[in-house]
Amino acid sequence: MSAPFAYQAVKSDEEAVRAVASAGGAMYLAGGTTVLDLWKLGALQPSRLVDINAVPLNRIEVSGSGAITFGALVRMAEAGANEDVASLFPMVAQSLLLAASPQIRNMASLGGNLLQRPRSVTYRGPDPTAIEVDGRTDAIFGTSARTRSPHPSDFAVALMALDAFIKLRRPTGERVLKASDFFRVPADDPQRLTNLLPGEMITQIELAAMPWARRSAYVKVRDRASYQFAIVSAAVAVRLEEDGVIAEARVACGGVGTRPWRLPQVEEALKGRPADAKELEAAVAKADEGAKTHALNAYKPALLKRTILRAVLQAAAVA
Ligand SMILES: Cc1cc2nc3c(=O)[nH]c(=O)nc-3n(C[C@H](O)[C@H](O)[C@H](O)COP(=O)(O)OP(=O)(O)OC[C@H]3O[C@@H](n4cnc5c(N)ncnc54)[C@H](O)[C@@H]3O)c2cc1C
């Protein structure tokens, strides 16, 4: 049976960080769709859950210049349905609406989404040292002898592509990390998926204004059409010249890395090419540079290239 825990509801981020710092083994509780799941499986044994749902971090703010700030407690469903998010950063709205199920998206918060755990025994069983066996969904980038589970968050892939900022609070102050500094390759320490310090709380997620991100798309390939994690996904934004040639691109992928994976070599190779499938094939051919596969996931590099190609074409077709 799962161990009992104490419950404490707080009303401010200040109160929240103090509550977690004051009790060893305390954890934040947002939507609970990961925490309670893992508690029931014996993978998490919090001494106390600090409920942050009454903390006023549930707003989406859009600036005149087109920057967007999400409170960490905004629900996935609300952010996915927001018209400004959908028009300024289509890949973000799509990554959220293609995740989980409507019921889960109604409960699940954006902050909690970034801290969910991969779907393998190392993360979802009572023994955190359990070693994964080869599987067909394994990552092909950032793997180690200790872990090869792909990072499960769709939203995180879009944040990685857009160089989002993640605002953090702890009892002694605040700091901001770029998405690429927030997520870590777990390597020989599989339980450390981020550079969050013990007790730190995510307060906000910020997207700087990027007018050309209107031409962006998130393509998710999975075993069934809904309610399933990505086998491979791609978040792509393109800046097009007037003649339709790609001047700049952002490319990040899901389902392939032990953290959301940026592909700078593909971004570089896309520059200067017209957005037509034949031209783009040569650019996406570089997507599997550095990939490590085994017999069961050897299909992923080809699928990754096709997924990126679809996402580039979809992004470039936005009017
Ligand atoms: C069946 C199922 C299918 C799913 N499918 C997908 C999918 O396809 N794509 C996808 O991206 N996700 C998917 N998810 C994951 C889901 O999106 C996450 O469970 C959810 O976003 C977590 O948010 P939450 O608010 O419920 O977090 P919680 O469960 O409350 O918390 C999750 C973790 O984050 C910590 N935490 C929460 N908020 C904060 C904060 N502000 N600061 C610091 N720590 C915090 C908690 O302590 C805990 O460790 C699925 C989940 C389920 C159960």
The ligand as a MOL file (V3000), in Angstrom:
LIG
                    3D

  0  0  0     0  0            999 V3000
M  V30 BEGIN CTAB
M  V30 COUNTS 53 58 0 0 0
M  V30 BEGIN ATOM
M  V30 1 C -2.9370 8.8080 -19.1750 0
M  V30 2 C -2.0450 10.0050 -19.3820 0
M  V30 3 C -1.7040 10.3820 -20.6720 0
M  V30 4 C -0.8640 11.4900 -20.8610 0
M  V30 5 N -0.5110 11.8570 -22.1340 0
M  V30 6 C 0.3320 12.9080 -22.3200 0
M  V30 7 C 0.7520 13.3010 -23.6080 0
M  V30 8 O 0.3630 12.7170 -24.6260 0
M  V30 9 N 1.5930 14.3660 -23.7190 0
M  V30 10 C 2.0330 15.0610 -22.6350 0
M  V30 11 O 2.7780 16.0260 -22.7900 0
M  V30 12 N 1.6590 14.7080 -21.3950 0
M  V30 13 C 0.8260 13.6610 -21.2160 0
M  V30 14 N 0.4560 13.2960 -19.9600 0
M  V30 15 C 1.0780 13.9400 -18.8120 0
M  V30 16 C 0.2520 15.0820 -18.2700 0
M  V30 17 O 0.2900 16.1330 -19.1890 0
M  V30 18 C 0.9080 15.4590 -16.9430 0
M  V30 19 O 0.5580 14.4360 -16.0250 0
M  V30 20 C 0.4140 16.7830 -16.4090 0
M  V30 21 O 0.7060 17.8260 -17.2990 0
M  V30 22 C 1.0490 17.0900 -15.0680 0
M  V30 23 O 0.4880 18.2820 -14.5850 0
M  V30 24 P -0.2270 18.3180 -13.1730 0
M  V30 25 O -0.6480 19.7080 -12.9370 0
M  V30 26 O -1.2750 17.2700 -13.0500 0
M  V30 27 O 1.0310 17.9790 -12.2640 0
M  V30 28 P 1.1160 17.2500 -10.8610 0
M  V30 29 O 0.7910 15.8210 -11.0050 0
M  V30 30 O 0.3890 18.0040 -9.8310 0
M  V30 31 O 2.6800 17.4360 -10.6100 0
M  V30 32 C 3.6400 16.8350 -11.4640 0
M  V30 33 C 5.0390 17.0680 -10.8830 0
M  V30 34 O 5.3600 18.4360 -10.9610 0
M  V30 35 C 5.5610 19.0010 -9.6600 0
M  V30 36 N 4.9720 20.3330 -9.7820 0
M  V30 37 C 3.7230 20.6320 -10.2210 0
M  V30 38 N 3.6050 21.9600 -10.3670 0
M  V30 39 C 4.8040 22.4980 -10.0110 0
M  V30 40 C 5.3210 23.8350 -9.9700 0
M  V30 41 N 4.5870 24.8990 -10.3470 0
M  V30 42 N 6.5940 24.0110 -9.5530 0
M  V30 43 C 7.3700 22.9520 -9.2020 0
M  V30 44 N 6.9390 21.6800 -9.2090 0
M  V30 45 C 5.6660 21.4700 -9.6200 0
M  V30 46 C 4.9080 18.0500 -8.6960 0
M  V30 47 O 5.5000 18.0900 -7.4050 0
M  V30 48 C 5.1670 16.7240 -9.4100 0
M  V30 49 O 6.4870 16.3130 -9.1890 0
M  V30 50 C -0.4020 12.2150 -19.7320 0
M  V30 51 C -0.7670 11.8420 -18.4460 0
M  V30 52 C -1.5850 10.7500 -18.2540 0
M  V30 53 C -1.9630 10.3830 -16.8480 0
M  V30 END ATOM
M  V30 BEGIN BOND
M  V30 1 1 1 2
M  V30 2 1 2 3
M  V30 3 2 2 52
M  V30 4 2 3 4
M  V30 5 1 4 5
M  V30 6 1 4 50
M  V30 7 2 5 6
M  V30 8 1 6 7
M  V30 9 1 6 13
M  V30 10 2 7 8
M  V30 11 1 7 9
M  V30 12 1 9 10
M  V30 13 2 10 11
M  V30 14 1 10 12
M  V30 15 2 12 13
M  V30 16 1 13 14
M  V30 17 1 14 15
M  V30 18 1 14 50
M  V30 19 1 15 16
M  V30 20 1 16 17
M  V30 21 1 16 18
M  V30 22 1 18 19
M  V30 23 1 18 20
M  V30 24 1 20 21
M  V30 25 1 20 22
M  V30 26 1 22 23
M  V30 27 1 23 24
M  V30 28 2 24 25
M  V30 29 1 24 26
M  V30 30 1 24 27
M  V30 31 1 27 28
M  V30 32 2 28 29
M  V30 33 1 28 30
M  V30 34 1 28 31
M  V30 35 1 31 32
M  V30 36 1 32 33
M  V30 37 1 33 34
M  V30 38 1 33 48
M  V30 39 1 34 35
M  V30 40 1 35 36
M  V30 41 1 35 46
M  V30 42 1 36 37
M  V30 43 1 36 45
M  V30 44 2 37 38
M  V30 45 1 38 39
M  V30 46 1 39 40
M  V30 47 2 39 45
M  V30 48 1 40 41
M  V30 49 2 40 42
M  V30 50 1 42 43
M  V30 51 2 43 44
M  V30 52 1 44 45
M  V30 53 1 46 47
M  V30 54 1 46 48
M  V30 55 1 48 49
M  V30 56 2 50 51
M  V30 57 1 51 52
M  V30 58 1 52 53
M  V30 END BOND
M  V30 END CTAB
M  END
